[in-house]
Amino acid sequence: MIFSKQTCLALMSMGALLLSTMPSANAAGVAARGGDVFDAQCAECHSVKANKNKKGPSLFAVIGRKAGTVPDVVYSDALKASGIVWTPDKIEAYLANPKGVVPGGKMKFDGKLSVQESTDLLAFLATLH
């Protein structure tokens, strides 16, 4: 089938419009990749199971939770006094610089995630409820 130049231009314009309105795989995190990030970076100290703490608190249903409130976890005074509620933005900031967000905190993580890893990890944490 042969299309006119005008038809080809119209089809290319429609294709470009469709592509520009589709969500990018990188714009939002991918929970499955975030699970891999969790396993590699977080699982030594944190669990994703409800009521199962390790060195640090379980991250089950962490989004929306007030920092320093999981029973039977020994938190730093700095984190307990921080008043933080774990929103995605606050988690992202904390992951990038734990000691900067909570000076005097005990988190051992040094804040070395790429933007994509952080985004994927947040997508994964959002699935835990």
C-alpha positions, 0 to 999 in steps of 0.5 A, spaced: 500 500 500 502 506 498 501 513 502 501 520 500 506 524 503 500 528 507 498 521 509 505 519 511 506 526 515 499 525 518 501 518 521 508 520 523 504 526 527 499 521 530 505 516 532 509 522 535 503 524 539 501 517 542 508 516 544 509 523 547 502 521 552 505 514 554 508 514 560 515 512 560 518 506 563 523 510 567 518 516 569 515 511 574 518 506 578 518 499 576 516 495 583 519 488 580 526 492 579 525 495 586 524 489 589 531 487 587 534 493 589 531 492 596 534 485 596 541 488 594 541 494 599 535 493 604 534 486 606 540 485 611 537 490 616 529 491 614 524 486 612 518 487 608 513 482 612 508 485 617 511 485 624 517 482 622 523 487 624 530 485 623 536 490 626 531 496 623 523 496 622 519 492 618 518 496 611 511 493 610 506 499 610 512 504 611 508 509 606 504 514 611 507 511 617 510 516 622 517 515 623 520 511 630 513 508 631 514 501 630 513 497 636 519 493 639 524 497 635 530 501 638 530 508 634 535 513 635 532 519 639 533 523 633 529 519 629 523 519 634 524 526 635 524 528 627 516 528 626 517 525 620 511 521 616 514 517 611 511 520 604 514 518 598 518 524 597 521 524 604 523 517 603 527 519 597 530 524 601 532 520 606 535 515 602 539 520 598 542 523 605 540 519 611 544 523 616 542 529 612 535 528 613 536 525 620 542 528 624 544 523 629 540 517 626 543 510 626 541 508 619 547 505 616 546 506 609 550 511 605 545 514 600 548 511 594 542 509 590 541 512 582 535 516 581 532 510 577 534 505 583 530 510 588 524 510 584 524 503 583 525 502 590 519 507 592 514 503 587 516 497 591 515 500 597 508 502 595 506 495 594 507 493 601 500 494 604 
